[in-house]
Amino acid sequence: MTATQAGQPAQDPDEGGGPDAAGADDIVMIGARRAGAGPGGRPADGGTAERIAVLRSRLVTPMPDDRWWGWIGPLLVTAFAAFLRFYRLSVPNAIIFDETYYAKDAWSILKHGVEWNWLSLTSNPNYVNNHIVAGHFSNSLFQTCSGSGCGEIVVQPEVGKLLIAVGEWLFGLTSLGWRVAPALFGTLAVLVMCRVARRLTRSTLLGCVAGLLMSLDGLEFVLSRTGILDIFLMFFVLSSFGALIVDRDVSRARLAEAVVLRPFDEAGPGLGIRKWRVLAGVLIGLACATKQYGVWYILAFACLCLAWDIGARRTVGLRGYLRGGLVRDGKWLLLTLGVIPFVTYLLTWMNWLVTNTGYDRDYAQQHGINIPVISPLYSLYEYHKYMVQFGVGLNVRHPYESQPWDWFFLTRPVAFYWQTYTDPAGLHVAASGKVGPYVQEVLALGNPAIWWVSIPAMAVCLGWWLTRRDWRAGTALLCILAGWGSWLPFVSRTKFFYYALEFEPFVIICIVLCLGLMLGPATAGLRRRVSGSVLVGGYVLAVLLVFWYFYPILAGEIIPYSDWLSRMWYTTGVGWI
């Protein structure tokens, strides 16, 4: 089943279909006067069910009828992704890249409720890390302190570190402990990707292809096996988006029924507070509580919700579709995508609020504010002012930094770990400043067969949206813009390619929509269908082969230096080295 066969509504809400569109009078006899309403405003004629069915078919395309395969297929893809992510998860047995912050912050939260300062020796900067890797942890590795003087300055919220702490609670302060939660959420993201893409395309096949592409992307793979925060941010953004996609279908089915059974005025009946939008609000709140960059998706999701609500009311023929979408439905967005995310975010700081050793925890008292509840909240507010200033103003130069316009071209991936050895078993490290005959690297590199192909795929989706107003293409592009475009104004700010992970699911959606076009409609001739299937199958095979080729430098395998060098495809400037 292809996207074209079952993924496109009979008439997309953005393609016209307003109250004056051809055929509207035959479909939307919704007013009390036109429906022949009886007592209580309910239609008195016997065509109620038929009118609801017609409206529902106009608003909601049926899901695929392969109910069991709709779960079996995605679960098989997820099992494959799980094997890739959990196999050799503790390798390399080292603290790599920003694990030096988040693995230790998580352990500190586990032991003290908030992040504490660790020993910092100028003469031996790696003293604490070396002790942790060697398994010689003790509380003496924390700085001696009292009160809020213990608190470490951190500039990222708590959720990601709390999740990493769960893994450390289970497996200790080890490489497995601080990586198991990212691996779990990176795997679950593949399952969510399958289900979201299936609902968007109305194709289980394309949904599974989307999940397979995510499972074979080097960037998602590496960040699923590294104890830092970005994998959690991506998971919660994608899950929140998925909840909104479900709400779009559910609310349209409800609207089809409501305009017939509860005729109101030209704006149509309100649908009230929607449970899927409440869930989306909680999830996007958790995204913001992982990294504050998630806030941009709140704005994007609110725009999507308004557009979808207005489009749905326009499609059923309501003349007041703007007022209905903006007022009847839109007023609840302040709650579902405003208040709920904010409260969720605030609650994730509870450990900082109820303890007294967090950084700046006593700011309010030091400035003469000693009101219960208000005092800690004011301290938290002041702390966040500092966090925002730091986040915006960070401009420390880094050898692996890059700009957003570099990300789709993969010109500067990030080396999370590098070591060189004199033997293939990795027992003897090469002398300092020397490169031995064997090397081990973890390189946060996207799959070129995905990221390079995404450039023409996004161009196709843009043209598709401009010419056909396909809502799925426009939705994916807007969400990419929310994640990618939000970095463009901050040219001098230090940025890295792995920041692109947060919008990677929407890049994959663009590719999958184009694959659906290649497959063609079910009514196409045999030659067209076979050629489309060959193209799609060949592309997926290419993604698999490219992932397999780069796997050694994604998973930290020890390989000959010549093999490593052959994988450094991009050498212009600093390139991939």
C-alpha distance (Angstrom), angle and dihedral (degrees) to the residues before:
residue distance angle dihedral
M1 . . .
T2 3.78 . .
A3 3.76 133.4 .
T4 3.78 89.7 -111.3
Q5 3.78 92.2 49.4
A6 3.77 98.2 51.8
G7 3.79 108.3 -2.6
Q8 3.78 103.2 74.0
P9 3.78 121.2 71.5
A10 3.80 115.7 -122.7
Q11 3.78 84.4 -107.1
D12 3.76 119.9 11.3
P13 3.84 112.0 -130.9
D14 3.76 91.0 -123.6
E15 3.79 95.7 52.3
G16 3.79 98.4 78.9
G17 3.76 117.4 -86.9
G18 3.80 93.1 144.7
P19 3.77 123.5 154.4
D20 3.78 91.7 -78.0
A21 3.78 96.0 47.4
A22 3.76 119.3 123.1
G23 3.77 111.2 -85.4
A24 3.79 95.4 15.7
D25 3.81 93.6 118.9
D26 3.80 89.6 53.7
I27 3.78 91.9 53.0
V28 3.76 109.0 31.9
M29 3.78 110.7 51.0
I30 3.75 90.7 149.7
G31 3.79 108.9 136.5
A32 3.74 118.5 99.5
R33 3.79 90.7 -118.2
R34 3.83 94.8 47.4
A35 3.82 93.6 43.2
G36 3.75 94.3 48.6
A37 3.79 93.6 -119.2
G38 3.75 119.6 -153.4
P39 3.82 129.3 -159.8
G40 3.79 113.6 -30.1
G41 3.81 92.1 19.9
R42 3.83 94.3 -79.7
P43 3.81 116.7 139.6
A44 3.76 112.3 -98.3
D45 3.81 99.0 -161.2
G46 3.77 124.9 87.0
G47 3.80 97.0 -117.0
T48 3.79 95.8 82.3
A49 3.79 97.0 108.2
E50 3.78 91.8 45.5
R51 3.80 93.2 51.5
I52 3.82 91.1 48.0
A53 3.80 90.4 49.8
V54 3.80 92.3 49.6
L55 3.79 92.7 48.4
R56 3.79 92.0 45.6
S57 3.81 91.5 52.0
R58 3.80 89.1 49.6
L59 3.81 93.1 50.3
V60 3.80 104.3 34.1
T61 3.78 128.2 38.2
P62 3.83 110.8 -146.0
M63 3.79 117.9 -103.7
P64 3.82 118.2 -116.6
D65 3.80 112.6 -76.5
D66 3.83 93.3 -134.4
R67 3.80 91.8 99.9
W68 3.81 98.0 167.3
W69 3.80 95.2 41.1
G70 3.79 87.2 49.9
W71 3.80 85.4 71.6
I72 3.80 103.4 24.2
G73 3.81 93.4 56.1
P74 3.83 95.7 49.6
L75 3.81 91.2 43.4
L76 3.81 91.1 53.7
V77 3.80 90.4 50.6
T78 3.81 89.1 47.5
A79 3.81 91.6 50.8
F80 3.81 88.9 53.6
A81 3.81 90.3 49.9
A82 3.81 90.8 47.9
F83 3.80 91.9 54.3
L84 3.80 91.4 51.0
R85 3.79 93.1 48.4
F86 3.80 101.4 42.3
Y87 3.81 97.6 39.8
R88 3.84 108.4 102.4
L89 3.81 88.6 -7.9
S90 3.81 93.9 159.1
V91 3.83 91.3 56.2
P92 2.94 120.7 135.6
N93 3.79 94.1 37.8
A94 3.77 92.5 -146.7
I95 3.78 142.0 91.2
I96 3.78 102.2 -96.0
F97 3.79 128.9 -163.2
D98 3.84 112.8 -43.7
E99 3.79 92.9 -1.5
T100 3.79 81.8 93.8
Y101 3.83 86.4 74.5
Y102 3.78 107.6 30.3
A103 3.81 100.9 38.4
K104 3.80 90.2 52.7
D105 3.81 93.7 40.8
A106 3.80 89.7 53.4
W107 3.80 91.9 50.6
S108 3.79 90.2 47.9
I109 3.83 90.4 52.5
L110 3.79 89.0 49.0
K111 3.80 92.0 52.9
H112 3.81 103.4 32.3
G113 3.81 107.1 16.6
V114 3.82 93.0 -115.6
E115 3.79 138.5 43.7
W116 3.82 112.5 -75.0
N117 3.78 129.9 -166.1
W118 3.80 116.5 -96.4
L119 3.79 125.7 -148.9
S120 3.77 112.7 -78.1
L121 3.80 115.1 -164.1
T122 3.79 116.4 -172.7
S123 3.78 90.5 -158.4
N124 3.82 92.5 52.2
P125 3.84 112.6 22.6
N126 3.84 92.1 177.0
Y127 3.80 95.0 50.9
V128 3.83 96.0 111.1
N129 3.81 94.8 40.0
N130 3.80 92.3 50.1
H131 3.80 91.4 51.3
I132 3.80 92.1 48.9
V133 3.82 93.9 49.2
A134 3.80 90.2 47.1
G135 3.81 89.9 52.6
H136 3.80 93.9 -115.7
F137 3.79 97.6 125.5
S138 3.79 120.1 154.5
N139 3.80 135.7 158.2
S140 3.80 88.1 -104.8
L141 3.80 87.1 78.5
F142 3.81 87.7 73.3
Q143 3.78 117.4 81.7
T144 3.78 116.5 -103.0
C145 3.79 106.0 -106.3
S146 3.79 148.5 137.3
G147 3.82 134.9 -140.0
S148 3.78 119.1 -15.7
G149 3.79 88.8 -17.4
C150 3.80 86.4 82.2
G151 3.78 93.4 61.7
E152 3.78 119.7 105.6
I153 3.80 119.6 -139.3
V154 3.79 105.7 -111.7
V155 3.78 126.2 176.0
Q156 3.81 101.2 -165.6
P157 3.83 125.7 72.9
E158 3.76 125.7 -110.1
V159 3.81 113.0 -103.5
G160 3.80 99.6 83.5
K161 3.79 91.6 46.4
L162 3.80 91.3 47.3
L163 3.80 89.7 54.3
I164 3.79 91.9 48.2
A165 3.80 87.6 49.6
V166 3.82 90.0 59.1
G167 3.81 89.3 59.4
E168 3.79 91.0 47.5
W169 3.80 90.0 49.8
L170 3.81 88.3 55.4
F171 3.81 100.5 40.0
G172 3.80 105.0 17.0
L173 3.78 131.3 -121.2
T174 3.80 92.5 -38.5
S175 3.78 135.5 119.2
L176 3.80 88.4 -101.0
G177 3.79 91.0 49.4
W178 3.78 96.9 54.1
R179 3.84 94.3 39.9
V180 3.79 102.6 46.2
A181 3.82 95.6 79.4
P182 3.83 93.8 49.8
A183 3.82 89.2 48.1
L184 3.80 91.0 51.0
F185 3.79 94.5 48.4
G186 3.80 92.1 42.7
T187 3.79 88.2 54.6
L188 3.80 93.9 46.1
A189 3.80 88.9 50.7
V190 3.81 88.0 63.0
L191 3.80 90.4 55.0
V192 3.80 91.9 48.4
M193 3.81 89.5 47.3
C194 3.81 90.7 54.6
R195 3.77 93.4 49.9
V196 3.81 95.7 43.3
A197 3.81 93.0 48.7
R198 3.82 90.1 46.1
R199 3.79 90.5 55.0
L200 3.79 92.6 45.5
T201 3.81 95.0 49.1
R202 3.82 98.8 28.2
S203 3.81 85.6 -132.1
T204 3.80 125.8 114.8
L205 3.80 89.0 -163.3
L206 3.80 93.8 56.1
G207 3.80 90.7 42.5
C208 3.80 90.2 56.2
V209 3.80 90.7 45.8
A210 3.82 89.4 54.4
G211 3.79 91.2 51.8
L212 3.80 91.0 46.1
L213 3.80 91.3 52.5
M214 3.79 90.4 51.7
S215 3.80 92.2 47.7
L216 3.84 89.8 52.2
D217 3.79 97.5 46.8
G218 3.78 112.2 109.4
L219 3.80 95.1 -145.4
E220 3.80 94.5 53.9
F221 3.81 89.7 42.2
V222 3.81 94.9 52.8
L223 3.80 94.9 44.0
S224 3.82 89.5 48.7
R225 3.81 87.0 59.1
T226 3.81 98.4 44.1
G227 3.79 127.4 80.0
I228 3.80 98.5 -124.2
L229 3.80 133.1 107.4
D230 3.78 108.9 -107.4
I231 3.80 97.4 85.5
F232 3.82 89.9 58.7
L233 3.80 91.5 48.9
M234 3.80 91.0 52.7
F235 3.81 92.9 46.2
F236 3.80 94.6 52.3
V237 3.83 93.3 44.2
L238 3.81 91.0 50.5
S239 3.81 92.9 44.8
S240 3.80 91.8 49.4
F241 3.79 89.5 50.2
G242 3.79 89.8 49.3
A243 3.80 90.9 53.5
L244 3.81 89.7 52.7
I245 3.81 91.3 50.3
V246 3.82 90.0 53.0
D247 3.81 89.4 47.7
R248 3.79 90.1 52.3
D249 3.80 90.9 59.2
V250 3.80 96.1 39.9
S251 3.81 95.0 46.7
R252 3.80 92.7 48.1
A253 3.80 90.6 53.0
R254 3.82 88.8 49.1
L255 3.81 91.2 48.2
A256 3.80 91.5 52.9
E257 3.79 89.1 56.3
A258 3.79 96.8 39.5
V259 3.81 97.0 53.9
V260 3.81 89.4 55.5
L261 3.80 101.5 37.9
R262 3.81 97.7 34.5
P263 3.82 106.7 32.9
F264 3.77 108.8 -172.8
D265 3.78 126.3 160.2
E266 3.79 134.5 -49.0
A267 3.82 91.0 -70.6
G268 3.80 92.2 56.4
P269 3.80 131.0 -134.9
G270 3.79 122.4 -47.6
L271 3.79 119.9 -114.8
G272 3.81 96.5 -150.1
I273 3.80 125.9 -149.0
R274 3.80 109.9 -12.7
K275 3.79 119.7 -145.4
W276 3.81 94.4 -144.9
R277 3.79 90.6 54.2
V278 3.79 89.6 49.3
L279 3.81 88.3 53.8
A280 3.79 90.0 47.1
G281 3.80 89.1 52.9
V282 3.80 92.3 52.1
L283 3.80 91.7 48.0
I284 3.79 95.7 47.9
G285 3.80 87.5 46.9
L286 3.81 88.0 56.3
A287 3.81 89.0 48.7
C288 3.81 89.8 55.2
A289 3.80 88.9 45.6
T290 3.80 88.2 57.6
K291 3.79 96.3 47.3
Q292 3.78 123.5 -9.1
Y293 3.80 90.3 -131.5
G294 3.79 86.8 84.9
V295 3.81 88.7 79.4
W296 3.81 90.5 82.9
Y297 3.79 89.8 64.7
I298 3.79 90.5 57.3
L299 3.80 88.3 63.4
A300 3.81 92.6 44.7
F301 3.80 93.3 47.2
A302 3.81 92.0 48.6
C303 3.81 89.9 53.4
L304 3.80 90.3 49.2
C305 3.80 92.6 50.0
L306 3.79 92.4 50.9
A307 3.80 92.4 47.5
W308 3.81 92.3 48.1
D309 3.81 93.5 47.7
I310 3.78 93.5 47.9
G311 3.80 91.1 45.4
A312 3.80 93.0 50.6
R313 3.81 93.4 51.7
R314 3.79 90.8 45.4
T315 3.79 90.9 51.8
V316 3.81 94.4 54.2
G317 3.81 89.4 51.9
L318 3.81 102.5 -105.3
R319 3.79 107.8 158.5
G320 3.80 91.6 -154.6
Y321 3.81 93.4 52.9
L322 3.81 93.4 134.9
R323 3.80 93.6 54.0
G324 3.78 91.0 42.5
G325 3.80 93.7 51.3
L326 3.79 97.0 40.9
V327 3.80 99.0 38.9
R328 3.79 111.9 18.8
D329 3.81 93.5 43.6
G330 3.78 103.9 11.9
K331 3.79 96.3 61.0
W332 3.81 90.2 69.2
L333 3.80 92.1 57.3
L334 3.80 88.2 77.7
L335 3.78 86.1 64.8
T336 3.81 103.2 36.0
L337 3.81 98.4 39.6
G338 3.79 98.1 23.8
V339 3.78 117.8 32.8
I340 3.81 97.1 26.9
P341 3.83 95.9 52.1
F342 3.81 90.0 45.3
V343 3.80 93.9 50.6
T344 3.80 90.6 44.7
Y345 3.78 90.5 51.5
L346 3.78 92.2 47.9
L347 3.80 93.4 50.0
T348 3.79 91.2 55.3
W349 3.80 88.1 65.1
M350 3.79 91.7 58.7
N351 3.81 92.9 110.5
W352 3.81 89.5 57.6
L353 3.81 92.4 44.5
V354 3.82 97.1 50.6
T355 3.82 97.1 43.7
N356 3.79 126.4 66.6
T357 3.81 101.9 -146.8
G358 3.80 101.4 70.8
Y359 3.78 119.2 115.2
D360 3.83 111.4 -83.5
R361 3.81 90.1 0.2
D362 3.80 91.4 137.6
Y363 3.82 96.5 43.1
A364 3.81 93.0 115.1
Q365 3.81 93.9 49.9
Q366 3.79 90.7 49.3
H367 3.80 87.8 55.9
G368 3.79 96.5 47.8
I369 3.82 99.9 -96.5
N370 3.81 110.9 128.3
I371 3.81 103.0 156.7
P372 3.82 114.3 135.6
V373 3.82 113.4 -109.7
I374 3.82 91.6 0.0
S375 3.79 92.8 66.0
P376 3.82 98.5 59.0
L377 3.81 91.3 40.4
Y378 3.79 90.7 52.9
S379 3.81 90.1 49.0
L380 3.80 89.0 51.1
Y381 3.80 90.2 50.0
E382 3.79 91.8 53.1
Y383 3.78 90.4 46.3
H384 3.80 89.9 54.0
K385 3.78 91.6 51.4
Y386 3.79 87.5 59.8
M387 3.82 92.0 45.7
V388 3.80 92.2 53.1
Q389 3.79 92.6 46.5
F390 3.78 90.3 50.6
G391 3.79 93.5 46.8
V392 3.78 94.1 50.1
G393 3.78 96.1 40.8
L394 3.82 100.4 44.2
N395 3.80 105.0 124.1
V396 3.80 104.8 149.4
R397 3.78 108.8 144.7
H398 3.82 115.5 -117.0
P399 3.82 129.5 -173.7
Y400 3.81 91.7 -127.3
E401 3.79 100.1 42.5
S402 3.80 119.4 124.2
Q403 3.79 141.2 175.4
P404 3.82 126.4 -110.6
W405 3.80 92.0 -108.3
D406 3.83 87.8 60.4
W407 3.79 95.8 55.2
F408 3.80 101.8 78.9
F409 3.81 89.9 47.3
L410 3.84 93.1 49.9
T411 3.79 91.4 -135.2
R412 3.81 95.9 149.3
P413 3.82 117.9 25.9
V414 3.79 118.1 176.8
A415 3.80 123.7 -106.5
F416 3.80 104.3 -139.9
Y417 3.80 93.9 179.0
W418 3.79 137.7 8.4
Q419 3.78 132.0 175.6
T420 3.78 133.7 159.0
Y421 3.81 127.7 -151.2
T422 3.78 141.2 -170.1
D423 3.83 93.6 -138.2
P424 3.85 134.2 46.3
A425 3.81 92.6 -121.4
G426 3.81 91.9 60.2
L427 3.80 94.0 -124.7
H428 3.80 96.4 128.0
V429 3.79 122.0 48.9
A430 3.78 115.5 -144.6
A431 3.78 118.0 -109.6
S432 3.78 116.2 -82.7
G433 3.79 111.5 -83.1
K434 3.80 92.1 15.9
V435 3.80 129.3 104.7
G436 3.78 112.2 -139.2
P437 3.81 126.6 -151.8
Y438 3.84 91.2 -96.5
V439 3.79 129.3 52.0
Q440 3.80 138.9 -174.5
E441 3.78 122.7 -156.6
V442 3.78 140.7 169.0
L443 3.81 105.5 -157.1
A444 3.82 119.8 -175.7
L445 3.79 93.4 -139.6
G446 3.78 125.2 153.7
N447 3.78 119.4 -132.3
P448 3.84 104.8 -92.4
A449 3.81 90.2 -147.4
I450 3.81 87.5 61.6
W451 3.79 105.1 35.0
W452 3.79 98.2 40.4
V453 3.80 91.6 45.0
S454 3.81 89.9 49.0
I455 3.81 90.4 70.5
P456 3.82 96.5 66.7
A457 3.82 89.4 34.2
M458 3.80 91.0 59.3
A459 3.80 90.3 46.5
V460 3.81 89.7 53.4
C461 3.80 91.0 48.4
L462 3.78 90.8 50.1
G463 3.78 90.8 52.5
W464 3.79 90.4 44.5
W465 3.78 91.4 53.7
L466 3.80 94.3 44.4
T467 3.80 94.6 48.9
R468 3.81 103.1 30.3
R469 3.81 101.8 20.1
D470 3.80 90.4 -131.9
W471 3.79 102.9 -176.8
R472 3.79 94.2 -150.8
A473 3.80 93.8 57.3
G474 3.80 91.7 46.5
T475 3.81 91.6 47.1
A476 3.80 93.8 52.4
L477 3.80 92.4 47.7
L478 3.81 93.2 48.8
C479 3.81 91.3 51.7
I480 3.81 91.0 48.8
L481 3.80 88.2 51.2
A482 3.81 90.8 50.9
G483 3.79 91.3 56.9
W484 3.79 101.8 32.3
G485 3.78 103.1 30.5
S486 3.80 93.7 50.7
W487 3.83 89.0 70.0
L488 3.81 95.9 52.2
P489 3.83 97.7 83.4
F490 3.82 91.7 53.9
V491 3.78 98.3 69.5
S492 3.82 96.5 154.9
R493 3.81 94.0 43.7
T494 3.82 115.4 107.1
K495 3.82 108.2 -105.5
F496 3.80 136.8 174.0
F497 3.79 135.3 -156.9
Y498 3.79 93.4 -116.7
Y499 3.81 88.6 69.1
A500 3.81 84.2 77.5
L501 3.82 90.6 72.4
E502 3.80 91.7 85.0
F503 3.81 92.5 66.5
E504 3.81 97.8 32.1
P505 3.85 93.0 102.4
F506 3.79 89.8 61.1
V507 3.81 91.3 48.4
I508 3.80 87.5 54.9
I509 3.81 90.7 48.6
C510 3.82 89.3 56.5
I511 3.80 90.4 52.0
V512 3.81 92.7 46.9
L513 3.80 92.3 49.8
C514 3.80 88.3 54.6
L515 3.80 90.6 48.2
G516 3.80 87.5 54.3
L517 3.80 89.0 55.0
M518 3.80 89.5 51.1
L519 3.79 91.9 52.3
G520 3.77 90.0 53.3
P521 3.80 130.9 -157.1
A522 3.78 123.0 -45.5
T523 3.81 88.8 -114.0
A524 3.81 92.7 60.9
G525 3.80 119.6 110.9
L526 3.79 123.0 -92.1
R527 3.78 93.1 -104.9
R528 3.82 91.9 53.0
R529 3.80 92.6 47.5
V530 3.78 94.8 46.9
S531 3.80 93.4 48.2
G532 3.82 90.5 48.2
S533 3.79 92.2 49.7
V534 3.80 91.3 49.4
L535 3.80 91.5 51.4
V536 3.81 93.7 48.1
G537 3.79 93.3 43.8
G538 3.79 91.0 47.7
Y539 3.80 91.4 51.2
V540 3.82 93.9 50.3
L541 3.81 89.4 47.9
A542 3.81 89.9 51.5
V543 3.83 90.3 52.5
L544 3.81 89.9 50.9
L545 3.82 93.5 49.0
V546 3.81 93.4 47.4
F547 3.81 90.4 50.2
W548 3.81 90.5 49.5
Y549 3.81 90.9 49.5
F550 3.81 93.6 52.2
Y551 3.80 95.7 37.3
P552 3.86 95.1 101.1
I553 3.82 92.6 60.1
L554 3.80 92.6 41.1
A555 3.81 96.2 51.0
G556 3.80 100.1 37.9
E557 3.81 98.9 -109.4
I558 3.80 118.1 168.1
I559 3.81 107.3 -116.4
P560 3.81 136.6 163.2
Y561 3.76 114.0 -80.3
S562 3.81 90.9 -119.3
D563 3.83 90.5 56.7
W564 3.78 90.3 49.9
L565 3.79 92.3 49.0
S566 3.81 91.6 50.6
R567 3.81 88.6 60.1
M568 3.78 93.1 55.7
W569 3.81 92.8 94.3
Y570 3.78 97.3 164.5
T571 3.80 113.3 57.5
T572 3.82 102.4 152.9
G573 3.79 105.8 127.3
V574 3.78 107.9 -25.2
G575 3.82 90.8 -24.6
W576 3.78 116.0 164.6
I577 3.81 96.3 -24.1
